[in-house]
């Protein structure tokens, strides 16, 4: 099937996520149509809806334009306009049925994803709103939650009272359900728990049985090692109209895109306290020697989380995730909770439908800050020890700082008797450096990172047989630069253990974690359903992909985890797994394969810089990011890897150099021509992997 050679139809199945409902309901399949280059699917009619209806009539799918309700959209790449639709039957929305269309400048239809159903009368009985809510609460909370009283009617919805269990009022909306045969009555229930941040959408059938459910909260779990990221480098930046009106404090900052606030007591509301800020300047400096629980560092957590969310909002908006597509702004800003007290070593993001605010929860992590310090003139520079040699004690050692005769310390050094050597990381093992300094008479060693502020325990090197008898400390890059400068003036230093309680790390300072979580909001709003074994994996991988596109490097989460290799099983450069390794067993593991494709795309696009291509690396990454986000306009709900690929290809025009770059990255990981993922009714994943490029792209 040549997706870009002619108009084609492809079938894709949405998979239910509720185990009890998998065999009772299957949403209508989605079909994808793409016009060949220079052609259209249907000429413009009186409206977007009428143009779609005209095209579908030619496909033998009768649906009137009046049944298609436009819900959003806007300009896309290549001069196209994207529009999104729901289908209705009378006054009822047909659940799970949608259309996502692209039109050229004349209004002609050129691309369509739809799973519309023939409109008929809605037949049979309907469960009551109370029955439906009770069924959803039983399904997800085991009958432990009392049914709240009805509060009011609101159009086709019934709103129930917000009791302490709920984050907001539960709603039950009367919908139509498409299945085999005539449309039936259904009830769509939304419940959002206050504790645990569990946002469920549950479809309940006529007899009160649960047909289908989706959990719209994404959780992240990380393998934790007791390592601190080290000294943080702060810089003052300007906002871009991010601050809202009204009272602002150091622990609760509100704007049109995000409300960032402290939630240590885990009640999903801004904690009291903080200092009023009337100048618009949130300039609290981080104190790395203190724990995250001090008033000072609580303020830093909130202002940092507010900044990172706004950066993510603006960046994605500029690449095609606009308010009309569901970006979080105005009536649905992100509620971003710093130092959320409901858990540790985790983070999550719940994405309700457009118009309702999502919630991001950032936790503290059990990775201790460094207990060692290099003290010069009463200033402490924090570090970690080594897996070899004696440990630094609370008494410590004293000596003048000195630079070795070779900066990396990897060869024989000139005399350093009685000195504390300050040596650069790199070229040879840590133990080799310390052994060479020891042989030159040094009484201690400080090794400075050459790759950022991350601090970790220096590993042993069993090939070095020298017995190490002097202590050593590893410090971050910026502190290392300062200590090397002090060594040039022969400053005296003390290496000692501070003897303090280990501190926790704060995910609100980790852009990888914040960007990843925001990425879940992007895919839920732009694509639609992101649950199930394949789509769930894509959700995780695409969120890692957002962090990879935002930041340099091939790992994510090294700050919070304290692990130089990051929180995934492998670095994304040289990633060893491919599409056939996706098993459906664990979405984070399976999602790594998709993120590895994104990393390869970034590498491939940046290496395409040159005459006739991208003028700069920045332009290359920008274009890739455009395709990444805009491609979601051409991707069906609950997608597979190959559908994500095809969405990006459609955004890139389907042919040409940029499309071949996309093909090559996907094909490298087994998502070439003919690749296909299928999911059985029991949820088993089967992958057909190919590494084949289309004939239009040379290897």
C-alpha positions, 0 to 999 in steps of 0.5 A: 500500500503506497500511502502517498501514491493514491487515495487509500483506505486503511483500517485501524482498531481502537482497543478498550482498556478495561479488562471487564469490557474488552469483549463487550464493546469495540469502537468503530474502526478508523479509516485514513484517506490521503490524496495523491500529490497534485490531487484532492479527495473532494472539491470544496463545498459549502462548508468543511462538514459538507465537503467531508460528507460529499467525499464520504458519500462517494465511499458509500458512507452516508452521513449528513453534513449536519451530523458533523460538528466542527470542534477545533483546528487551524493552520497546519504546514504546507498551506493546509488547514486542519479541522476536527469533528464529532458526529452527532445523532440528533442531540446526542454525540456519538461516543468515540466517533470523530473526523480529522481533516486537512484542506488546501487553500481552496478548501478542497479536502486532501486528507481525512481520518474518520470512523463515522457511523451511519446515523440512525435513530437511537434505540433501546433503553438508557441507564439512569445517570445514577446507575451509570455513575455507580457502575463506574465507581464500582469498576474503578474503586471497588464500591468503596466510594459513596454515590454523591447526590445529583447537583444539577442538569447541564444540557445532556449531562448530569452533574453530581456533587463534589464530595471529598473523594473527588477532585471535581464534580463527577459528570454523566453525559448521555451519548449515542453508542455505535456498534453493530447495527443501530445506535444505542443509548449510552452514558459517558461518566467522568470521575477524577479522584482527589487522592491518586489523581485518577481521571477515568472516562467510563462508557456505560451501556443501557443496562448499567454495564461498563462497556469501555473505559480509559484512564487519562492519567499518565504515571512515570516510575523511575529506577532510583539510585541514591545520587544527587545531580549536584550544584544547579546553575541558575540564570535570570530569564525574561517571561513572555506574558506568562504572569496573570493578574491577581495575587501572586506569591513565591509558592503560588504563581498563576498565569494563563497557561499554568498555575504552579503551586506548592502542594506538600500537604497533598490536598491538590490545592495551593499550600498557604504561606510564601511571600507576596510578589508584586513586582513580577520578579521571582528571583529566589536563588537555589541553596544546594546545601539545603533540602527541598523543604526549606522555605527558600527552596520551596519557592525555587521549585514553584518558580522553576515549575512555572517557567518550564511549563510556560516554555513547553506551552510556548514551544509546542504552540509555535510548532502547531499545538494551538489552543484550537488543538487543545493546548492548555491556555485560558480556561484550562491552564495546567495545574502544576503541583510542586513537591506534591506530598502524595508520593515520591520518586514519581510524576504524573499528568492527567489530561481531561478533555479540552476546556478542563485543566489538567493536573501535573504532579511533581514529587520529591525523589529519594536520591540524596544530596552529596554529603562530601564538601570541598571547603575553601574560604568557608564556601562549600563545593559539594561532591560524591566519593569513590568506590575505591580508596579511603572515604572522606571523614568528618574530620577531613584532610587539609592542603593547598589546591594544586593543578597537575602537570597534565590536566586530565591526570592520565600520565605520570605527574610532577611532584604534588607533595602535600597538595590536593590535586584538582583534575579534569574528568575524561580520557582515563579512569577515575582510579588511574587519575587518583593513582597518578596523583598519589604517586606524585605525593598528593594527599587528596584528589578533586575530580571535576566533571567535564559534562555538566553538573551531575555528580555521582559515585566514581566507579572502580577500575579493577585493571588498576592494581595500585592500592589507593590510600588517599581520598577523592571527591567528584564535583560538578563542572561549574564547581570544578572550574571555580576550584581550578581557578582557586588552585592557581592561587594556591588556596587552602582547602579542606576535604570533609564529610558534612555529616548531615542527613541525606536530602531528597531531589526535587523533580520540579527542577528537572526539565526532562521530567516536566517536559515528559509529563507535558508531552502526555498532554500533547498526545492526548489532546492532539491525537486522542486515545493514548491507552492500550499496549501500543498507544500507551507505549507511544505516549511514553516514548513520544513524551521522552521524545519531547524532552529529547527535542527540547534538550541536548543529550541522549538520556532523560531524567538523570537529574532526578534519578542521579544516574548518569545513564538516565532512567531508561534501560539504554542510552538513546544513542546506539539504542539496541532494540527495534520494533519487534522488541515491543511486547506489550508487557510494559509501556515505558520499556516499549516506549523506549523504541519510539523515543529512540526513533525520535533521537535518531530523527534529531541526529539525522536532521541535524546532520543534514545541515548544509547547502540546499538543506537546512541552513543551521542546526537550529532550523533543522531541529525546528523543522523536525519539531514541526513535523513531529507536532503537525504530524499528530493532525494526521494520526488516528486515535490509539495509534501504532508506530507506523501510523505515527510515522505516516502522520509525520510523512503526511506533514512533510509532504510524503516525498522529498528529502525530509520525508526520506529522513523520516523514513530512514529513522523509522526503518532503522528501528524496524518500522519500514514499509510493510511494518505493522502492529496488531493487537488481539481482542485479548490484548496480545501484541504482534509486530511485523517488523521490516527495515525496508525503505520505499523505492523513492528513498535510497539507503 
